[in-house]
Amino acid sequence: MSELLIPLTTTGVPFNLIEPIVAKCSRTGIKDVSERKDYVFVLANDSGQHHDLQGYGAVLTDVSLTASKARTDMASLPGVHSLKVANHVSDGDIVVMYPSGFVRTLYRVNSKNNVIFSTDRCNSNCVMCSQPPKKIDDSYLVEQNLKMISLIDPKPEFIGISGGEPTLLKDDLFRIMSALKVHLPNTFVNMLTNGRMFFYSDFADKYAAVEHPRFRAAIPLYSDIPDEHDFVVQSKGAFVQTMRGLYNLGELGQPIEIRVVLHKLTYRRLPQLAEFIYKNLPFAAHIAFMGMEIMGYVKKNLDLLWIDPVDYQEELYQAVAYLNAHEMNVSIYNHQLCVLKKVLWPFSRKSISDFKNIYLDECANCNVLEKCGGLFKSAHTIHSKYIKAISS
């Protein structure tokens, strides 16, 4: 199995760390002392030389504080020492350090897959949710995300927002949107949301009033039959809320994407769903048909949900062909080229985030490997039995 995985977390021993600190990483050092306050100096594989740490906001190191020859300077700063991993962060990455010694990478400067994680809370409970919701107070994430946004430089082409359900932040979501508008005005933002809060006209109005020029809501629609959609979402009335939310956004001129997760419960009506989308949501900017990630509730409900992607190729083809023929922008996410009909290859996108993307050993000799999106790490034991190297 070939992995392209990048660690996003590490742990160590905290010192002088009373509250969480969000800071940008520097491994090579910032010459101007006055510019160091928002930086954490990263000391990995310490050779024992003295480091000028004046002005830095914090320190991260994989060596023991008691063993480091820079311990005098370090001891005056907050930070985490004895990290299990330290060389995974690059200059410009943004991390949050917790008083427990837990360190999470929030933003990676060399990645195109950065996501603002908004909350673990959700008002749906989808049967195939890869990250099941939690009933917790994680409102502290708002200030962390606002700080992170202010530190991002250079400006990326794309950033996502996910959860949980971001719209549950209510007015705090608009603060995040406004910060993105100010600090990253040319960055395209795609927010994953179930869309149900847009049912409320006042919420939709406030969302539109931010006037972010490059912000899109990606909203799932699992069936053209309300009861089927509601069963997948595990919430009665969700279909009606979602559809009204979509119409409210459409009336306000807000860009939307429709997302359809493919599984055994709903694949048979993909052609009918495609027709429903065209006739009822012609203003959708993009439609994405998505393979499942074998995580969270999918593992629990595998017998209910799992179907080999090869077995729904005809329904998927009919849906994609219909939307494409009607000049709608359509894509296929999270699929391997070898399981797709060749006629669908032009619609396939390399959509799996780099920190959870793998290829099987079988893929090494494939002639179209560079064009294939591979698999989720979670699919290494559960995947299509038809995955094979393509020789022509």
C-alpha positions in Angstrom: 0.0 0.0 0.0 1.4 3.4 -1.0 0.5 6.2 1.4 0.8 10.0 0.9 -0.3 10.6 4.4 0.8 13.6 6.4 0.4 13.8 10.2 -1.7 16.6 11.4 -1.2 16.2 15.2 1.5 15.5 17.7 2.0 15.5 21.4 4.7 16.5 23.9 5.4 18.0 27.3 3.9 21.5 27.8 5.7 24.3 29.6 4.5 27.8 30.5 1.4 27.0 28.4 -1.6 28.3 30.3 -4.1 28.7 27.3 -4.2 27.6 23.7 -1.9 29.5 21.4 -2.4 29.8 17.6 0.8 30.7 15.8 2.6 30.4 12.5 5.6 28.1 12.4 9.2 29.2 11.7 12.0 26.6 11.4 14.6 28.9 9.8 14.0 32.0 12.0 12.5 35.4 11.6 15.2 38.1 11.4 13.1 41.0 12.5 12.3 40.6 16.2 9.3 42.9 15.9 7.6 40.4 13.5 8.1 37.3 15.7 5.2 37.6 18.2 2.8 35.5 16.0 5.4 32.8 15.3 6.3 29.7 17.1 9.9 28.7 16.6 10.3 25.0 15.7 13.4 23.4 16.9 13.8 19.8 15.4 16.8 17.6 15.6 18.6 20.1 17.8 22.4 20.1 17.1 23.0 22.0 20.4 23.6 25.4 19.0 22.2 28.5 20.8 19.1 30.1 19.2 17.9 33.6 19.5 14.3 33.2 20.6 13.6 36.8 21.6 10.2 37.9 20.6 8.7 34.6 19.5 5.3 33.7 20.7 6.2 30.1 21.6 8.5 27.2 21.0 8.0 23.7 19.7 10.8 21.1 19.9 11.3 17.4 19.8 14.2 17.5 22.3 13.8 17.5 26.0 13.8 21.0 27.6 16.3 19.8 30.2 18.6 18.4 27.6 18.6 21.3 25.2 21.4 23.8 25.3 18.9 26.4 24.4 17.0 25.7 27.6 17.6 29.1 29.2 15.9 31.0 26.3 13.2 28.4 25.9 12.3 28.4 29.6 11.1 32.0 29.3 8.6 31.2 26.6 5.5 29.0 26.4 5.7 25.9 24.3 5.9 22.1 24.1 9.0 20.0 24.3 9.8 16.3 23.7 7.4 16.2 20.8 6.8 12.8 19.3 6.9 14.3 15.8 8.3 17.8 14.9 9.6 17.6 11.4 6.1 17.4 9.8 5.5 21.2 10.0 7.0 23.6 7.4 7.7 27.3 7.5 4.4 29.1 7.3 2.2 26.3 8.7 -0.2 27.3 11.4 -0.6 25.3 14.5 -2.6 25.4 17.8 -0.8 24.3 21.0 -3.0 23.2 24.0 -2.0 23.3 27.7 -2.2 19.5 27.6 0.8 19.3 25.2 -1.4 18.4 22.2 -0.4 20.2 19.0 -2.7 20.3 15.9 -1.8 21.7 12.5 -4.6 24.0 11.4 -3.1 25.1 8.1 -0.4 23.7 5.8 1.2 26.2 3.5 2.2 23.5 1.0 -1.2 21.9 0.8 -4.2 22.6 -1.5 -6.5 20.7 0.9 -6.8 23.1 3.9 -10.1 23.1 5.7 -11.4 25.3 8.5 -13.0 22.9 11.0 -15.9 24.8 12.5 -17.7 22.5 15.0 -18.4 18.9 15.9 -22.0 19.7 16.4 -24.7 18.9 13.8 -28.5 19.0 13.4 -28.5 15.9 11.2 -27.3 12.4 11.9 -26.6 10.9 8.5 -26.4 7.1 8.3 -23.1 7.4 6.4 -21.5 10.3 8.3 -17.7 9.8 8.3 -17.4 12.1 11.4 -20.4 11.5 13.7 -21.6 14.7 15.5 -20.9 15.4 19.1 -23.0 17.3 21.6 -20.2 19.5 23.0 -19.4 23.1 23.5 -16.6 23.8 21.0 -17.4 27.5 20.6 -13.7 28.2 21.4 -12.9 27.1 17.8 -14.4 30.4 16.5 -11.6 32.5 17.9 -9.0 30.0 16.9 -10.2 30.0 13.4 -10.3 33.8 13.2 -6.7 34.0 14.4 -5.7 31.3 11.9 -7.3 33.2 9.0 -5.5 36.4 10.0 -2.1 34.6 9.8 -2.5 32.9 6.5 0.1 34.1 4.0 0.6 33.6 1.1 -3.0 33.6 0.2 -4.3 30.2 -1.1 -6.5 29.6 -4.2 -8.9 27.5 -2.2 -9.9 26.8 1.4 -12.8 24.7 2.8 -15.1 25.0 5.8 -16.4 21.8 7.3 -17.9 20.3 10.5 -20.2 19.1 12.0 -22.6 21.7 10.7 -21.0 25.2 10.2 -24.3 27.0 10.1 -24.9 26.1 13.7 -22.3 28.8 14.5 -25.0 31.3 13.4 -23.6 34.9 13.8 -20.1 33.5 14.4 -20.2 32.0 10.9 -20.7 35.4 9.5 -17.7 36.6 11.5 -15.6 33.9 9.9 -17.0 34.7 6.4 -16.2 38.4 6.9 -12.7 37.6 8.1 -12.2 35.5 4.9 -13.5 38.3 2.8 -11.1 40.8 4.4 -7.9 38.6 4.7 -8.4 36.3 1.7 -10.6 38.1 -0.7 -9.4 36.1 -3.8 -9.5 32.7 -2.1 -12.4 30.5 -3.2 -14.2 29.1 -0.2 -16.4 26.0 -0.3 -18.4 25.3 2.8 -19.9 21.8 3.5 -23.3 22.3 5.0 -26.6 20.4 5.1 -28.3 23.6 4.2 -31.1 23.3 6.7 -30.5 26.6 8.4 -31.0 28.4 5.2 -34.7 27.4 5.5 -34.9 30.4 7.8 -35.1 33.5 5.6 -33.4 35.8 8.2 -30.4 33.5 8.4 -30.1 33.3 4.6 -30.4 37.1 4.4 -27.5 37.6 6.9 -25.4 35.0 5.0 -25.9 36.9 1.7 -25.3 40.2 3.3 -21.7 39.3 4.0 -21.2 39.6 0.2 -18.2 37.4 0.0 -17.3 37.4 -3.7 -16.1 33.8 -3.8 -18.0 31.7 -1.3 -20.1 28.6 -2.1 -22.3 26.4 0.0 -22.0 22.6 -0.8 -25.3 21.0 0.2 -26.2 17.3 0.0 -29.4 16.0 -1.6 -29.6 12.3 -1.3 -32.9 11.5 -3.1 -35.7 13.1 -5.1 -38.1 11.3 -2.7 -38.5 13.2 0.6 -38.8 10.2 2.9 -35.7 8.6 1.4 -33.6 11.8 1.9 -35.0 12.1 5.5 -34.1 8.5 6.3 -30.5 9.0 5.1 -30.3 12.3 7.2 -32.1 10.7 10.1 -34.3 13.7 10.5 -37.9 14.1 9.6 -38.6 17.1 7.5 -34.9 17.6 6.5 -35.8 17.4 2.7 -38.3 20.2 3.0 -35.9 22.3 5.0 -33.0 21.6 2.6 -35.0 22.4 -0.5 -36.4 25.6 0.9 -32.9 26.5 2.0 -31.6 25.9 -1.6 -34.4 28.1 -3.0 -33.7 30.9 -0.5 -30.0 30.9 -1.5 -31.0 30.8 -5.2 -33.3 33.8 -4.8 -30.4 35.7 -3.1 -28.0 34.8 -5.9 -25.7 32.7 -3.7 -23.7 30.0 -5.4 -24.5 26.4 -4.4 -23.1 23.0 -5.1 -25.2 19.8 -4.8 -23.5 16.8 -3.3 -24.8 13.2 -3.7 -23.1 10.5 -1.7 -23.4 7.2 -3.4 -24.4 4.1 -1.5 -26.8 1.1 -1.6 -29.8 3.0 -0.2 -30.2 5.5 -3.0 -28.1 4.5 -6.0 -31.1 3.1 -8.0 -32.7 6.5 -8.3 -29.7 8.4 -9.4 -31.1 9.1 -12.9 -34.4 10.4 -11.4 -32.4 12.5 -8.9 -30.4 14.0 -11.8 -33.6 15.0 -13.6 -35.0 16.4 -10.4 -31.9 18.6 -9.9 -32.0 19.9 -13.4 -35.8 20.7 -13.3 -35.9 22.1 -9.8 -32.4 23.4 -9.1 -31.1 24.6 -12.5 -29.2 27.4 -10.7 -26.8 25.0 -9.0 -23.2 25.9 -10.0 -21.9 22.3 -9.6 -23.2 18.8 -8.9 -20.8 16.2 -7.3 -21.4 12.5 -7.1 -19.3 11.2 -4.3 -17.9 7.8 -3.1 -18.2 7.0 0.6 -15.4 7.3 3.1 -15.3 4.2 5.3 -15.3 6.0 8.6 -17.7 6.8 11.4 -21.2 5.6 10.9 -20.3 3.9 7.6 -18.4 1.2 9.5 -21.4 0.7 11.8 -23.9 0.6 8.9 -21.7 -1.1 6.3 -24.2 -3.9 5.5 -26.9 -1.2 4.9 -24.7 1.1 2.8 -21.9 -0.7 1.0 -22.1 -1.5 -2.7 -19.2 -2.0 -5.0 -18.9 1.1 -7.2 -18.8 -1.2 -10.2 -22.4 -2.2 -9.5 -23.9 1.3 -9.8 -22.0 2.3 -12.9 -25.0 2.3 -15.2 -27.1 4.5 -12.8 -24.2 6.8 -12.3 -23.6 7.1 -16.0 -27.2 7.9 -16.8 -27.2 10.6 -14.1 -23.9 12.2 -15.2 -24.8 12.0 -18.9 -28.2 13.6 -18.3 -26.8 16.5 -16.4 -23.9 17.0 -18.8 -26.3 17.0 -21.8 -28.3 19.7 -20.0 -25.2 21.8 -19.7 -24.8 21.4 -15.9 -21.4 21.3 -14.3 -21.0 17.8 -12.9 -18.1 15.9 -11.3 -17.4 12.5 -9.8 -15.4 12.5 -6.5 -13.6 9.8 -4.5 -13.6 7.1 -7.2 -10.8 5.1 -8.9 -10.6 5.3 -12.6 -10.5 1.5 -12.9 -14.0 1.1 -11.4 -15.5 3.8 -13.6 -16.9 3.5 -17.1 -14.2 5.0 -19.4 -16.8 7.5 -20.7 -17.0 8.9 -17.1 -13.3 9.5 -16.8 -13.5 13.1 -17.9 -15.8 13.8 -15.0 -13.6 12.2 -12.3 -11.6 14.5 -10.0 -8.7 13.9 -7.7 -10.8 14.9 -4.7 -9.4 13.0 -1.7 -7.4 15.3 0.7 -3.7 14.6 0.7 -3.6 13.8 4.4 -5.8 10.7 4.0 -5.1 9.7 0.4 -3.6 6.2 -0.5 -3.0 4.0 -3.4 -2.9 0.2 -3.3 0.1 -1.9 -4.3 -1.8 -2.9 -7.4 -1.9 0.7 -8.5 1.9 1.0 -8.8 2.0 -0.3 -12.4 -1.1 1.7 -13.6 -0.6 3.8 -16.7 -3.2 6.4 -15.5 -2.1 6.6 -11.9 -1.3 10.4 -12.2 -4.9 11.0 -13.2 -6.5 8.8 -10.6 -7.7 10.1 -7.3 -6.8 6.9 -5.4 -8.6 5.8 -2.2 -9.3 7.0 1.3 -6.9 5.5 3.9 -10.0 4.0 5.5 -10.7 2.0 2.3 -7.5 -0.1 2.5 -9.5 -3.1 3.8 -12.9 -2.3 2.2 -12.8 -1.3 -1.4 -14.0 -2.5 -4.9 -12.8 -5.9 -5.8 -12.3 -4.6 -9.3 -9.4 -2.3 -8.6 -6.6 -3.1 -11.0 -3.8 -1.5 -12.9 -4.7 -0.1 -16.3 -2.2 -1.0 -19.0 -3.6 1.0 -21.9 
